[in-house]
Amino acid sequence: MARTARTGTTAPGTGVARFLLRTAVGGTMIAHGVKHGRTLAGTAGWFGSIGFKQPMLQARTSAVVEIGSGAALVAGAATPLAAAAVVGTLSVAARSVHIPNGFWITAEGWEYVANLSVASIALAALGPGGWSVDRALGTDRFSGPRAALFAAGLGIGGAAAQLATFWRKPAPKAVAP
């Protein structure tokens, strides 16, 4: 719980802020995963075109992880683990697609994936708040800097493993004379 420095009481609006952040990030991940799931063949073709081996596996996995992590964040369930899944998914996207294009999303840059990743790490640090499955189960004690480090480390580590196993940077396309 966020506490004010002077009084030691919970800061007003903290629960609402956590809930809004969880639903914004989680809802975005759900929507992205549903989009991938509805167009699995197209998503698999796209994964293949950007250098992924086993593109249908990548398409299915991305849909499941995006929907699952998003739903978990919205519900406030296993929040640091859900945040790590978001960070991992978006780190794969950043490395395989966005980083070479610069910062701005309007040029397919990494602006968007970085912001969702940082918001997820912040959620791990803040904890899910009172309106959450974690609170109902009494598992909301894991928050703060250690939870943020866990979410960032597990997410980036998982992304590195996936990229090392399944991705190779595609060769530049030949320019027609």
C-alpha positions, 0 to 999 in steps of 0.5 A, a space after each residue: 500500500 502506498 502511504 503518505 510520508 507525514 501520516 503513514 496512512 494510505 494515500 487517497 486514490 491509490 487503489 483507483 490508480 492501481 486498478 486503472 493502470 492494471 486495466 489499461 495495460 491488461 486490456 491492451 494486452 488482451 486486445 493484442 492477443 485476441 487480434 493475434 488469435 483471430 488471425 493465426 495464419 496471418 500472424 504466423 506468416 508475419 512471425 515467419 517474415 521477421 525471422 522466427 522459426 516455427 511461426 505458427 507456434 509463435 503465433 499461438 504462444 503470443 496470443 495465449 501469453 498476451 491474453 493470459 497476462 492481460 487477464 491476470 493484470 486486469 484481475 490483479 492475479 499473480 501480478 509480478 508474474 503477469 507483469 513479467 509475461 508482459 515485459 517478456 512479450 514486449 521485449 521480444 517485440 522490441 528486439 525483433 521489430 521495433 528497436 531498429 526503427 528508432 523511438 517513435 511508434 509512428 515509424 514502428 519504433 519502440 516507444 509503445 512497447 517500452 511504455 507498456 513494459 515500464 507500466 507493467 514493472 511499475 505495477 509489480 512494484 506498486 502491487 495490485 491494490 485492494 480490488 484484486 485477486 491477489 488481495 483476496 487470496 492474501 498473496 499481494 505482499 510481494 511488491 516493491 523493488 524486489 517485485 519490480 526487479 523480478 518482473 523485469 529480470 524474468 521478462 527480459 530473461 524469458 525474452 532472451 531465451 525465446 529470441 536465442 531459441 527461435 529468432 534470427 535477424 532476417 537477411 536484408 532484402 535485395 534491392 532490384 536493379 
